[in-house]
C-alpha cells in the first residue's frame, strides 16, 4: 500500500501525502506513526502529513 500511495501521488503531481490516523499500536506510541504511515514516509521523498480523527469536544 505505501508504494501505491507514492505512485499515485507522483502520477497526480501531488507534493504532499496526507494520511488519516486511527487506532493505536506499538509503532504509534513509540514513533507517532502507524505502520502504513511509517512505511509511506520511508518510501517517498514527499512530505507525509499524519492527521488524527477529531476527539470528543472538537469543533464545539
Secondary structure, 3 states (H helix, E strand, C coil): CHHHHHHHHHHCCCCEEEEEECCCCHHHHHHCCCHHHHHHHHHCCCEEEEEECCCCCCCC
